[in-house]
Amino acid sequence: MDLNKFDALTRAVADRRSTVKGGAAAIAGLVGLKAVTATVAAEDAVVVEGNRGPDKKCNKKSQCGKGLKCSDKGKCEYKGRNCGKENYTCRRGSDCCGNLVCEGKRCVEKI
């Protein structure tokens, strides 16, 4: 094999290696980007949710429904007497105070 053919062959192999490495890096980057995007989207969905009911897990107040706060224990709980006032978030009738009932996840006056 003459020297020119050998040089051409080594350049071709080097070009293929760098192409393969570049392609692999690009694929890894896209996979990583997709994972980061999915994580950010999931976190955004959690923050925007804002309607978690009593005893549901939370990280901040904005995740809990109306009349609820995020406790030190990481759960949504009522701000006051441990029951919901009118239009507060609820899951069942016992979540609401007095003569209020739980309808459509809100404490409403019993008619």
N, C-alpha and C positions, 0 to 999 in steps of 0.2 A: 504494500500500500504506500503510495507516495505521500509526501508531507502535506500537500494541498488538500487531498481527500481526507486525511486524518484531521486536519484543522476544521474542515467543513463539518465533518461528522461530530467532533466535540462541541462545536458551536450549536449544532442542531440539538444535541442532547441537553446542553446547558439551557437553551431556549425552552425546550419541553419541560425541563425540571422547574424552571422559574414560572412557566405558565401553569403547571400543575400546582405548585406552591401558592401562587397567586389566586388560583381558582379555589383551592382549599381554604385559604384565608378569607376569601370573599364569602364563601358558603358559611364558614364559622361565624363571620361577622353578621350575616343576615339572620342566622339562627339566634345569635345573641340579641340582636336588635328586636327580633320578634318576641323573645322572652321578656325583654325589658318593656316593650310596648304593651304586652299583655298584662304585666304586673302593674304598670302605671294606670292602664284602663280599669283594672280591677280596683285599685285604690281609689280612683276617681269615683267609681260607681258606689263604693262604700261611703265616701264622704257626702255624695249628693243624695244618698238614700233618704236620710232624715226621717224615717217613719218606723224605726224599730220600736217594738212594744216593750212592756215591762219585762224585766228579767232577761232580755236579749243582750248578747255581748256587744260592747262598744269600746272605742278608744277615745272618743271625744263627744261632747254634748250634741254637736250638730248631727250625729248619727241617730240620736233618739228622737222619738216623736214629740208632739206638742205636750207640754206639761211634764216632761221627763228630763232627767239629767243623767249623765254618765257617772256612776259612783266610783269610788276608789277601788272597788272590787271588779271594775270593768263590766258592769251590767247597767242597763237602763233601769232607772227607778223613779218613782214619783217624787216631786219636789216637796210636797206637803205631807198630808196625813196618810200616806201610803195607799191612796186611791185617787182615781181621776175625777177632775171636775168636768163641767160641760165642755165638749169639743176636745178633750184630752185624748190621747191615744190609748187604746185598750185592745185586749185579745178576747176577753170574756166578761160577762156581766159583773163578776166579783171584782174586776179591776176598777169599777166605777163607784163613786160615792153616792150615798143616800138613795134617792129614787131614780137615779140615772141608770140607763142600760147601755150595753155595748152593741152598736149597730154600725156596720161598715167600718170597723176598727176605730170608731169614735164614741165617746160617752155622750149620750143624748138623753133628753128628758123623756121619761116613760109617759106615753099618751094613753 
